[in-house]
Each structure stands twice: as C-alpha cells, then as structure tokens.
Amino acid sequence: MELILCLRIFAKIVPQAVPHLFRALCSYTNLTYLKLTHLTMAFQPLNGLPIIPSLQILHLGQVVFLQPLTVLDFILDPRTKVHLITVVDD
C-alpha cells in the first residue's frame, strides 16, 4: 500500500517567509502534491521553487512575480519528478 502525503497550507504567509517555507518544504520526503496560492516571488532568492524529490503534482495559484524561467528551471532540474504543474492566474 502506498501512502500519499498531501500538504495544503491555509495560513497567510508574509512575503519574507516564503524562502524559509521553501527551504522547509525541501525536507518533506514523502510529499507528492503541493498547492501554493497567493504568494509573491518578489523576495525569493535565486534558487527558485523548492526541489522536493517525491513531488508529483505542483499547483501554483496567483503567484505574483513568478518568472517563466523559474518554472522552467524547476522543470529541467534532474531532481524533479513532477508529472503535472498547474499555474493559475485569475
């Protein structure tokens, strides 16, 4: 039997906390689905989106200042095994 870990964060996160959140998410070894909404990438350092080796589905909703190259770097990283990335801006 396969255990699927799903993490949904419903708390408001101040922009300066996003890098700390991303660093912490990298330590989740069984995380397969991650949905992040209403974030800003303005304070994000150059290392971009968190690399979570077990992650299969990433949903980004209303992420302000998300650069296309950030998403491309995430997709092309050999440690990433994501099958589906959803980027929603409505």
C-alpha positions in Angstrom: 0.0 0.0 0.0 1.4 3.4 -1.0 1.0 6.3 1.4 0.4 9.6 -0.4 1.2 12.8 1.6 -0.7 15.9 0.6 0.1 19.2 2.2 -2.2 22.2 1.9 -1.2 25.4 3.7 -4.1 27.6 4.5 -2.2 30.2 6.6 -1.3 33.6 5.4 2.4 33.8 4.8 4.2 37.1 4.7 6.4 37.6 1.7 9.7 37.5 3.7 8.7 34.0 5.0 8.5 32.4 1.5 12.2 31.5 1.3 12.0 29.8 4.7 8.9 27.9 3.7 10.5 26.7 0.5 13.6 25.6 2.5 11.4 23.7 5.0 9.4 22.0 2.2 12.6 20.5 0.7 12.8 18.3 3.8 9.4 16.6 3.2 10.5 13.3 1.7 7.0 11.8 1.0 5.3 14.9 -0.3 3.6 14.1 -3.6 1.1 17.0 -4.0 1.7 20.7 -3.2 -0.7 23.5 -3.7 0.6 27.1 -3.1 -1.6 30.1 -3.7 -1.4 33.8 -3.2 2.4 34.1 -2.9 4.8 36.6 -4.1 8.2 35.7 -5.6 9.5 39.2 -5.2 11.6 38.2 -2.1 12.5 34.8 -3.5 16.3 34.3 -3.8 17.9 33.0 -7.0 17.3 29.3 -6.1 13.6 29.5 -7.2 11.0 26.9 -6.4 11.6 24.2 -3.8 13.0 20.9 -5.1 11.1 18.1 -3.5 12.2 14.8 -5.0 9.0 12.9 -4.2 6.7 15.7 -5.6 4.5 14.6 -8.5 1.9 17.4 -8.7 2.5 21.1 -8.1 -0.2 23.7 -8.2 0.7 27.4 -8.2 -2.2 29.8 -8.0 -2.0 33.6 -8.2 1.8 33.7 -7.6 2.9 37.3 -8.1 6.2 38.0 -9.9 6.6 34.3 -10.9 9.1 34.3 -13.7 8.8 31.8 -16.6 12.5 30.9 -16.2 11.9 30.0 -12.6 9.3 27.4 -13.7 11.5 26.2 -16.5 14.5 25.8 -14.2 12.2 23.8 -11.8 11.0 21.5 -14.6 14.5 20.9 -16.0 16.1 20.2 -12.7 17.1 16.5 -12.7 16.0 16.0 -9.1 12.4 17.0 -10.0 9.9 14.1 -10.8 6.9 16.3 -11.2 4.3 14.9 -13.7 1.9 17.9 -13.6 2.4 21.6 -12.9 -0.6 23.9 -12.9 -0.1 27.6 -12.9 -3.3 29.6 -12.4 -3.6 33.3 -12.6 -7.2 34.5 -12.4 
